[in-house]
Amino acid sequence: MQSGLHNLSSDEDSEILDMNSADAIVHLEYTAATLPSLEDVAKANGGGQWTRFVCISDTHTRTYEVPDGDVLLHGGDLTKHGKESEMKTTMEWLYGMPHKVKVVIAGNHDLALHRDWYEEGWERWHSKEEDSAAVHELVSGKKAQVSGIIYLENERATFQIAPDRRQWSVYGSPWSPEFFHWAFNYKRKEAEQIVSQYEKTDILMTHGPPHNILDLTTSSENAGCETLAAYLTLGRLRPRLHIFGHIHEAHGAHIHPWESDGRCEPLQVQNDINYPHHLTESDSEGEAKRIDKVRTVTEKCQARALEKNGDPELQRTVFVNAATYPQGRNVWKDGKRAGHGGARFRPVVVDLRD
């Protein structure tokens, strides 16, 4: 693959930030000049075949430059409010991307894709009822298929980027715990019947995050699903890559090593947006204590991962909150506002060894 960037403009002010393990490299901050080619990644990591996954989520009808790669993964919230016109804007953007395979799920904002729910309550959201069939056609019809898009709604798929390459399996679900009664929401007490349907695959795509994993909101709530987190720590689900979004301000990634095939210690990890090293005058004493607690548990988890991630025998999951919609205390930095898909909210590029 000729790896490069799809119209990614240079940003000289951006830092370089990546994460490494024996079989996964994650690029969080980069520029057109600094994102290494997949060939260079392979060369620097013992050779072999690698696949580049470009992860985005919560685009909400916004479009921006996205890095080239083998596979594009979109974690849902394609639109603002699920209108056909909004979906058309997003899908025309995705149709034109050069990735060989593009796997897409819905999110809680993609209202008309949740057909039965939308038909019963569309008046709460729209002045006239949107055509759910037309919206579905945009994500899963002939034009989508020809452009390499695989739309998943509580289902599994497999794909190869070339006939002589490995086959990847993926499961995608748009569901997330109840959040102000939007689409594809479930009550937490009903989570088991949703999560128990998820299949063991190489890649897991859920719109909502697992509990305590890149799920902390600006109001200090852990919005992720407890049942999903339990399935992961118990070994019932062990994807190599788990992409989600939903909580914009928790954008980030973590490579987690599992020390057994079964039950492992639950992990708690957030991003440095939620434990800033420099408090502001508006941070109260209580907020400072909360931030310190988040920092402590996160740094403990990161230190354990750093110690174990060089071991090629261990299973690993790359957790990615791929939300690219700027939100939270990290929107502003040095007097500059983060753009959609820009610094601190970039598409997350994940290189996995085949």
C-alpha positions as CSV (number, residue, x, y, z in Angstrom):
1,M,0.0,0.0,0.0
2,Q,1.2,3.5,-0.8
3,S,0.5,5.0,2.5
4,G,0.0,8.7,2.9
5,L,-2.6,11.3,3.7
6,H,-5.9,12.1,2.0
7,N,-5.6,15.9,1.6
8,L,-4.3,16.3,5.1
9,S,-2.9,19.8,5.5
10,S,0.3,20.5,7.4
11,D,0.0,21.8,10.9
12,E,3.4,22.9,12.2
13,D,2.1,23.5,15.7
14,S,0.9,20.0,16.2
15,E,2.9,17.6,18.4
16,I,3.7,14.0,17.5
17,L,2.0,11.5,19.8
18,D,1.9,7.8,19.3
19,M,1.7,4.5,21.3
20,N,3.5,1.3,20.6
21,S,3.2,-2.4,21.4
22,A,4.5,-5.7,19.9
23,D,1.7,-5.8,17.3
24,A,0.0,-2.4,17.3
25,I,1.0,1.2,16.7
26,V,-1.4,4.1,17.4
27,H,-0.9,7.5,16.0
28,L,-2.9,10.2,17.9
29,E,-1.2,13.4,16.9
30,Y,0.6,13.8,13.6
31,T,1.0,16.0,10.5
32,A,1.1,15.3,6.8
33,A,4.9,15.3,7.2
34,T,5.2,13.2,10.4
35,L,2.7,10.3,9.9
36,P,4.9,7.4,8.9
37,S,4.0,5.3,5.9
38,L,2.9,1.7,6.7
39,E,6.0,0.5,4.9
40,D,8.1,2.5,7.4
41,V,6.1,1.2,10.3
42,A,6.7,-2.4,9.2
43,K,10.4,-1.8,8.6
44,A,10.8,-0.3,12.1
45,N,8.9,-3.2,13.8
46,G,10.4,-6.4,12.4
47,G,8.8,-6.5,9.0
48,G,5.7,-8.6,8.1
49,Q,2.4,-7.4,6.8
50,W,0.5,-4.6,8.6
51,T,-2.9,-3.1,8.1
52,R,-3.7,0.6,8.6
53,F,-7.1,1.4,10.2
54,V,-8.3,5.0,10.3
55,C,-10.8,5.6,13.1
56,I,-13.3,8.4,13.2
57,S,-16.6,8.9,15.0
58,D,-19.1,11.6,15.9
59,T,-18.6,13.6,12.8
60,H,-22.2,15.0,13.0
61,T,-22.3,16.0,9.3
62,R,-18.9,17.8,9.5
63,T,-16.3,17.0,6.9
64,Y,-12.6,17.4,7.1
65,E,-9.3,15.9,5.8
66,V,-8.8,12.2,6.7
67,P,-5.5,10.2,6.4
68,D,-5.3,7.5,3.8
69,G,-5.2,3.9,5.0
70,D,-6.5,0.4,4.2
71,V,-9.7,0.5,6.3
72,L,-11.8,3.3,7.5
73,L,-13.9,2.7,10.6
74,H,-16.7,5.1,11.6
75,G,-18.1,4.7,15.1
76,G,-21.5,6.4,14.6
77,D,-23.2,9.8,14.9
78,L,-22.8,10.4,11.2
79,T,-25.4,13.2,11.4
80,K,-26.6,16.0,13.7
81,H,-30.2,14.8,13.9
82,G,-30.6,11.9,11.4
83,K,-32.1,13.9,8.5
84,E,-31.8,12.6,5.0
85,S,-30.0,15.8,3.9
86,E,-27.5,15.4,6.7
87,M,-26.9,11.8,5.9
88,K,-26.4,12.6,2.2
89,T,-23.6,15.1,3.1
90,T,-21.8,12.6,5.3
91,M,-22.2,9.6,2.9
92,E,-21.0,11.6,-0.1
93,W,-17.9,12.4,1.9
94,L,-17.4,8.8,2.8
95,Y,-18.1,7.5,-0.7
96,G,-15.2,9.6,-2.0
97,M,-12.6,8.4,0.4
98,P,-9.9,6.1,-1.0
99,H,-9.9,3.4,1.7
100,K,-10.5,-0.1,0.3
101,V,-12.9,-1.0,3.0
102,K,-15.1,1.4,5.1
103,V,-17.1,0.0,8.0
104,V,-19.8,2.2,9.4
105,I,-22.2,2.0,12.3
106,A,-24.9,4.4,13.5
107,G,-25.1,6.3,16.7
108,N,-27.7,7.9,18.9
109,H,-27.9,11.0,16.7
110,D,-28.7,9.0,13.6
111,L,-32.4,9.0,14.4
112,A,-34.0,7.8,11.2
113,L,-31.8,4.7,11.1
114,H,-33.5,3.4,14.2
115,R,-36.7,2.7,12.2
116,D,-39.3,1.5,14.7
117,W,-38.2,4.0,17.4
118,Y,-38.2,6.9,14.9
119,E,-41.6,6.1,13.4
120,E,-43.2,6.2,16.8
121,G,-41.6,9.5,18.0
122,W,-40.3,11.5,15.0
123,E,-42.4,14.5,15.9
124,R,-40.2,15.2,18.9
125,W,-37.3,15.8,16.6
126,H,-38.5,16.9,13.2
127,S,-41.2,19.1,11.7
128,K,-41.9,16.5,9.0
129,E,-41.1,12.8,9.1
130,E,-37.9,11.8,7.3
131,D,-37.9,8.9,4.9
132,S,-36.1,6.1,6.9
133,A,-35.9,3.9,3.8
134,A,-34.0,6.6,1.9
135,V,-31.7,7.2,4.8
136,H,-30.9,3.5,5.0
137,E,-30.3,3.4,1.2
138,L,-27.6,6.1,1.7
139,V,-25.6,3.9,4.2
140,S,-26.3,0.4,2.7
141,G,-27.5,0.8,-0.9
142,K,-25.7,0.1,-4.1
143,K,-23.7,3.4,-4.1
144,A,-22.5,2.7,-0.6
145,Q,-21.5,-0.9,-1.5
146,V,-19.7,0.1,-4.7
147,S,-17.6,2.6,-2.7
148,G,-16.6,-0.2,-0.2
149,I,-18.9,0.7,2.6
150,I,-20.1,-2.0,5.0
151,Y,-22.9,-0.8,7.2
152,L,-23.4,-2.9,10.4
153,E,-26.4,-2.8,12.7
154,N,-26.0,-5.5,15.3
155,E,-24.2,-7.8,12.9
156,R,-20.9,-9.4,11.9
157,A,-18.9,-9.1,8.7
158,T,-15.6,-10.2,7.3
159,F,-13.3,-8.5,4.8
160,Q,-9.9,-8.7,3.2
161,I,-8.0,-5.7,1.7
162,A,-6.5,-8.0,-1.0
163,P,-6.9,-11.7,-2.0
164,D,-3.5,-12.7,-0.5
165,R,-4.1,-10.8,2.8
166,R,-5.6,-12.0,6.1
167,Q,-9.3,-12.0,6.7
168,W,-10.5,-9.6,9.4
169,S,-13.7,-10.1,11.3
170,V,-15.8,-7.2,12.7
171,Y,-18.9,-6.8,14.7
172,G,-20.8,-3.5,14.8
173,S,-23.6,-2.2,17.1
174,P,-25.1,1.3,17.3
175,W,-26.4,0.8,20.9
176,S,-25.3,2.8,23.9
177,P,-26.7,3.2,27.5
178,E,-29.7,5.6,27.8
179,F,-28.6,9.2,27.2
180,F,-31.5,11.7,27.1
181,H,-33.6,9.2,25.2
182,W,-32.0,9.4,21.8
183,A,-31.9,6.6,19.2
184,F,-30.4,3.2,19.8
185,N,-30.5,3.7,23.6
186,Y,-30.9,0.9,26.2
187,K,-31.6,1.1,29.9
188,R,-28.5,0.0,31.9
189,K,-30.6,-2.8,33.5
190,E,-31.3,-4.1,30.0
191,A,-27.6,-4.0,28.9
192,E,-27.1,-7.8,29.2
193,Q,-29.6,-8.6,26.5
194,I,-27.8,-6.2,24.1
195,V,-24.2,-7.0,24.9
196,S,-24.7,-10.7,25.1
197,Q,-25.4,-10.6,21.3
198,Y,-22.0,-9.2,20.5
199,E,-19.7,-11.7,18.8
200,K,-16.0,-12.3,19.4
201,T,-14.3,-10.7,16.4
202,D,-11.0,-9.0,15.6
203,I,-12.6,-5.6,15.6
204,L,-15.5,-4.5,17.8
205,M,-17.4,-1.3,16.9
206,T,-19.9,0.1,19.5
207,H,-21.1,3.7,19.5
208,G,-20.8,3.9,23.3
209,P,-17.6,3.2,25.3
210,P,-17.1,0.6,28.0
211,H,-17.4,1.9,31.6
212,N,-14.3,3.6,32.9
213,I,-12.5,3.4,29.5
214,L,-12.3,6.8,27.7
215,D,-15.8,7.6,28.8
216,L,-15.5,10.5,31.3
217,T,-17.7,13.5,30.6
218,T,-17.0,17.1,31.4
219,S,-19.7,16.8,34.2
220,S,-17.6,14.0,35.7
221,E,-19.9,11.1,34.7
222,N,-18.5,7.8,33.5
223,A,-21.0,7.3,30.7
224,G,-19.7,4.0,29.5
225,C,-21.5,0.6,29.7
226,E,-20.7,-1.5,32.8
227,T,-21.9,-4.7,31.2
228,L,-19.7,-4.2,28.1
229,A,-16.7,-3.5,30.4
230,A,-17.4,-6.7,32.3
231,Y,-17.5,-8.8,29.1
232,L,-14.1,-7.4,28.1
233,T,-12.4,-8.0,31.5
234,L,-14.0,-11.5,31.7
235,G,-12.6,-12.5,28.3
236,R,-16.1,-13.0,26.7
237,L,-15.0,-10.3,24.2
238,R,-11.4,-9.8,23.3
239,P,-11.1,-7.7,20.1
240,R,-7.7,-6.6,18.9
241,L,-9.3,-3.2,18.2
242,H,-12.4,-1.7,19.9
243,I,-13.5,1.6,18.4
244,F,-16.3,3.8,19.9
245,G,-17.1,7.5,20.3
246,H,-20.2,9.1,21.8
247,I,-18.3,11.0,24.6
248,H,-16.5,13.7,22.5
249,E,-14.3,15.0,25.3
250,A,-12.9,11.6,26.0
251,H,-11.2,11.3,22.6
252,G,-8.1,9.2,22.9
253,A,-6.6,5.7,22.8
254,H,-5.1,3.0,25.1
255,I,-3.3,-0.3,24.2
256,H,-4.2,-2.7,26.9
257,P,-2.4,-6.1,27.5
258,W,-4.6,-8.9,28.8
259,E,-2.6,-11.2,31.2
260,S,-4.9,-14.2,30.8
261,D,-7.5,-15.5,28.4
262,G,-10.2,-15.3,31.2
263,R,-10.9,-12.9,34.0
264,C,-8.5,-9.9,34.3
265,E,-8.3,-6.9,36.5
266,P,-10.8,-4.2,35.4
267,L,-9.1,-1.3,33.8
268,Q,-9.7,2.4,34.3
269,V,-8.1,4.8,31.8
270,Q,-9.0,8.3,30.6
271,N,-7.3,10.9,28.4
272,D,-5.2,13.8,29.6
273,I,-8.1,16.1,28.7
274,N,-9.7,14.8,31.8
275,Y,-6.6,15.1,34.0
276,P,-4.8,18.2,32.9
277,H,-1.4,18.9,34.3
278,H,-2.2,22.6,34.7
279,L,-5.4,23.5,36.6
280,T,-7.1,26.8,35.8
281,E,-8.5,29.4,38.2
282,S,-12.0,28.0,37.6
283,D,-11.1,24.6,39.0
284,S,-12.4,24.2,42.5
285,E,-10.7,22.2,45.3
286,G,-13.2,19.4,44.6
287,E,-12.4,19.4,40.9
288,A,-8.7,19.3,41.6
289,K,-9.2,16.2,43.8
290,R,-11.3,14.5,41.1
291,I,-8.7,15.3,38.5
292,D,-5.9,13.9,40.8
293,K,-7.9,10.7,41.3
294,V,-8.5,10.2,37.5
295,R,-4.8,10.9,36.9
296,T,-3.7,8.4,39.5
297,V,-5.8,5.4,38.3
298,T,-5.0,6.2,34.6
299,E,-1.3,6.5,35.1
300,K,-1.3,3.2,37.0
301,C,-3.1,1.5,34.1
302,Q,-0.8,3.1,31.6
303,A,2.3,2.0,33.5
304,R,1.1,-1.6,33.6
305,A,0.5,-1.5,29.9
306,L,3.9,0.0,29.2
307,E,5.6,-2.8,31.1
308,K,3.7,-5.6,29.3
309,N,3.1,-4.3,25.8
310,G,6.4,-5.5,24.4
311,D,5.4,-9.1,25.1
312,P,4.4,-10.7,21.8
313,E,2.7,-13.6,23.6
314,L,0.0,-11.5,25.3
315,Q,-3.4,-10.7,23.8
316,R,-4.0,-7.0,23.5
317,T,-6.9,-4.7,22.8
318,V,-6.4,-1.2,21.3
319,F,-9.2,0.9,22.7
320,V,-10.0,4.0,20.6
321,N,-12.5,6.8,21.4
322,A,-12.5,8.2,17.9
323,A,-14.8,11.1,18.4
324,T,-13.5,14.0,16.3
325,Y,-16.1,16.6,17.4
326,P,-14.2,19.1,19.6
327,Q,-15.7,19.3,23.1
328,G,-14.4,19.7,26.7
329,R,-11.6,21.6,28.3
330,N,-9.1,20.7,25.6
331,V,-11.0,22.5,22.8
332,W,-8.9,25.6,23.5
333,K,-5.1,25.5,23.7
334,D,-2.7,28.5,23.5
335,G,-5.5,30.7,22.4
336,K,-6.4,28.4,19.4
337,R,-9.7,26.5,19.1
338,A,-9.5,22.9,17.9
339,G,-11.1,22.2,14.6
340,H,-13.2,19.2,13.6
341,G,-10.8,16.4,13.1
342,G,-7.9,18.8,13.9
343,A,-5.3,18.9,16.6
344,R,-6.3,17.0,19.8
345,F,-9.3,15.6,18.0
346,R,-7.7,14.0,14.9
347,P,-8.7,10.7,13.3
348,V,-6.9,8.0,15.2
349,V,-4.7,5.9,13.0
350,V,-4.1,2.3,14.2
351,D,-1.5,0.0,12.5
352,L,-2.0,-3.7,13.3
353,R,0.3,-6.5,12.4
354,D,-1.6,-9.1,10.3
